[in-house]
Amino acid sequence: MTVISGYLGAGKTTFINQLLAGDHGLRLMIIVNDFGAINIDAALLASKDEDTIALTNGCVCCTMGSDLFLALGDALDRRPRPDHLIVEASGVADPSRIATAAQAEPDMRYAGILTLVDGQEFDALARDPLIGPQVRNQVSKADLVVITKQVSDNLETCLVELTSAPILQEPHLYAVFKLMLSDPVPATVPERAARHPDYTAWVSQEVAGIDKTALHHALARRPTGLFRVKGLVVDSAGAKWGVQVVGQNIEITPNTGSAPPALVGIGLRERVDLAEVEAWWASVTKLDH
């Protein structure tokens, strides 16, 4: 079992999509928190039900639900069994908590923690007095670190101070996949889990008739406590647009998926005023309508 870790918006879903589509010749089972953002290539899709996606290449993708141990039990009960189980940790999770689950299963071998690092946002996140300890902990617990997006000048120096694990950049994905799936010998699973601050989420289904340009401006001036925003909105012509916001990076792209339109915002509880967020979004929808 390999754990995929990384803070909110580090690129875990993109990484898993590429892994599922890769020519690795293995039966992979991916356990994720939510299918909403995973757009499987139609050529790979064999079947899909409420909590499982089956692919034509023998891979399967399942939702974690509320109990990781039940999900791991389901993986072990499958026939044929998967060759490799990959668990996508929540963006705010301590990956070592999930990794210890592999030790509790005698038929499962722990194959390491892979932590993705957002090259654009890591410096600021690591220095944040509240978020920093959690972000640095995800790196320090890693057996392999992969840098995504643009790399700042001093990023690798910061990472080397936190971990002795190999550090690779995203363009070398073939090497990453080979390392992750080739029976690596991981570091010892850490016993101590770092405490992280409380998070809160805002959700709105009032996302119809949204103008793309106005939305971009609105997201750029969103309440400062909302670090991560994602979801699906619909413009006045009925076209769907996927929204992915991490820090200063805002992406609004065409979306043809079947997920229901909605927008979700995530931030630190003590920095997010939900009433302020509601007022902000109400002004956006009123303006766009």
N, C-alpha and C positions, 0 to 999 in steps of 0.2 A: 504494500500500500504506500502510495506517495501522497503527500499533502501539498496542495498548491495554495500558497499564502500570498499576502500582499494587501496594502491598505486600499481603501475605497478608490476605485478608478485606476488602479495600477495596470489593468489590462488582463485580468484573469480569464474573463469570458472569451476574449479574442484568442488568447493562448490556447484555451481548451478547444475552441472551434478548429484551430489549425492542427492541433494534435489529433482530433477525431478524424480529420480528413487526410491525415498523413499516411504514407505507404510503409507502415511498420509491421504489418502481418500479424498483429496481436489482437486478441479479443479483449478490448479495454472496457471497463465499467467505470463510468464517471458518476460520482455522487455530488450533486450541486444543491445550493440553497433554493434556487428558483430557475425555472426554464425560460422565464419571460424574455431575457436578453439573448438567448442562444438561438440563432437562426441557422438551422441545419440545412445544408445544401439538399435540394429536392432529389438529386441523383443518389444521395446517400441514404435517404429516409426509407425505411422498410415499413414501419408501423409506429403508431403513437397512441397512447391512451392517457388517462388522467395523470399518472405519475411516472411514466416510462416512455422513453423514445428508443426504438430499436433501429439500428442502421444495417444497411446491406453488407457492410464489411465485417459484421460480427460484433461490432461495438454496441454498447447500450448506455443510456444516460438516464439517471433516476434522480428524483428529488429526495433530499435528506429527511424531510419531515422534522418532527420534534425529538427524535431519538436516534442518535448516531449508531448505537449498538444494534438496534433493530435493522438499520440499513446495512450494517456490516454483516449481520446474520443472513440477510436476504442475498447478499453477494456470495456468501459461502454456500448457500443452499442451491444456487443456480446450477443447472446441468445443461451444457458443460459449464464448468466454472470459468470466470474471467481469468486471463493470464495476468492482468495487472489492474488493480483498483486505484482510482485517483479520486481524492476527495478535495473539492474546492472549499476552502475555509472562507467564512464570512470575512469581509474586508476589515472588520473590527475584532476579529477573533485572535486568540493566542494559538498558533498552530501546534504548539507542543501538547496542548490539551487533547487535540484530535490524534496526534501521533501516538500518545500513550495507549489509545484504544487498540492499536495493532499488537501491542505487547500482551493485551488481555486475551487475544484470540490465538490459541495454539496452532491453528491452521493458516495463520496469516503472518507474513513477514514484513516488518517495517522497512521501507526502501527510501526514507528520507523526506525532508521538507524542502520544497523549492519555493523561494520567495521572489515575487516580482516587485521591482522598484520603479516607480514613476520618475524618470530622469529629470522631468521639469519641476516636479513639486517636492521631491524628497528633502532638499536642503531646508526649505521653509517648514515642512512638517516635522522634521527631526529636531528643529530648534523650538518648536511650539511647546510651551510649558505644560500643557495638558495632553496633547496628542503625541508629542515627541517620544516619551518613554515607550508607548505602545508600538510606534512605528519602528523605533530602534530595536525593540524586542523581537519583532517579526524578522528582522535581518539577522540578529544575533543567534536566533534559533535555527537558521537555515543551514542546510547541507549544500545548497547550490543557490546562487543569487543571479537573477536575470534582470538586466536594466532595460526598461522599455522607454520609448519616446526619446526626446532630445536629452542629451547628457550635458550637465553643467561641468565647468572646468574642474571643480574640486570634488565632484561626486565620488569618484573611485577612491580618493584619499579618505573621505568620510566613511565609506563602506569598509575599507580595509581596517579602520580603527574599530569597527563593530564586529567583524567576522573574519575567520580564517578560511571560510568556504570559498570555492572557486567563484569568480565573478565573470559572467558572460554578458554580451550585449545582444539585443533582440535579433539583429540580422543573422546571428549564428544559430538560428532555431534548429537546424539539423543536428548540430552538435549538442544542443540542449536536449532534444528528444532522445538522442543516443545515450546521453548520460543518465537521463531520467528512467529510461526503460531497459537499461542494460545491467540490471542487478547490481546497483551501486552498494557500497558499504557505508552506511550513514554514520554520523556522529551519534553518541549516546543520546537517547531521548531525554531532554532536560526534565527534571522533576519539579522545578519551581515555575509556576505560572505568574506572569506579570499582571498586575491589576490595571485595568483600563477605565477611563472615565465613562460616564453614562452617555448614551446617545439617544436621540429622539428622531422620529420620522414624521414628515408631513405628507399627506396624500390628497390629491384632488382629481376628481373625474370630470371637472368642468374644463374640458380641453378641446371643445369643438369650435370651429370658426376662427382658429388662431392664425394670424398672419405671421409668416416665417420671419420677416425682417423685424417686425415689432417684438416677436418672441425673443430674438437674439438680443435686442436692446434691453428687454426686460430682464433676461437672465444675467446680463452684464451688470445690472444694477440691483440684483436680488439682495435680500437681507444678508449681511455679512456672515451670519452664523451657518448658512447653508453651504457646506463644502461640496456636497455631491448632489446632483439633480439628474434624474434619468426618467425615461418613459416614452410615451407615444401621444402625439397630438394630431388633430385633424384640422386642415384649413377650410376656408369657405367653399372651396371646390370639391371637398370630400377626399382630398389626397392626404395620406398619412405621412407623418414625419417623426423619425426617431430622434430623441433628445439624449445627449450624453454630455454632462458638465462635470468637470473636475477642476477645482481651483479656478485658474484663469482661462482654462481651455474649454471652449464651447463648440459642440458639433451638433448640427441639425441636418439630418440626411433623410432621403426618401426611404420609406419602409413599406414593405408589402406583406409583413407578417400578420398572423391572426390574433396576436395579443390584444386585449381590450385597451382602448385609449385611456390613459391615466398618466399622471405625473407624480413622481415621488422625490422628496427632498430629505437629505440626511445631514445631521450635524450634531455637535456637542450639546447636550441638554442645557447646560448653563449658558450657552451662547445663542440658543435659538429661542426666540419669542414666537410661539405659534400664532398668536394673535396678529403680530406684525407680518408674518408670512401670509396669513389669510388675507390681510388687508392689501398686501402687495399684489397677490395673485388676483384679487377681486378688481383691483385697478387695471390689471393687464387685460382680463377678460372683458371688462366694461369698455376699455379703449378699443379692443379688437372687434367687439361686436357693434 
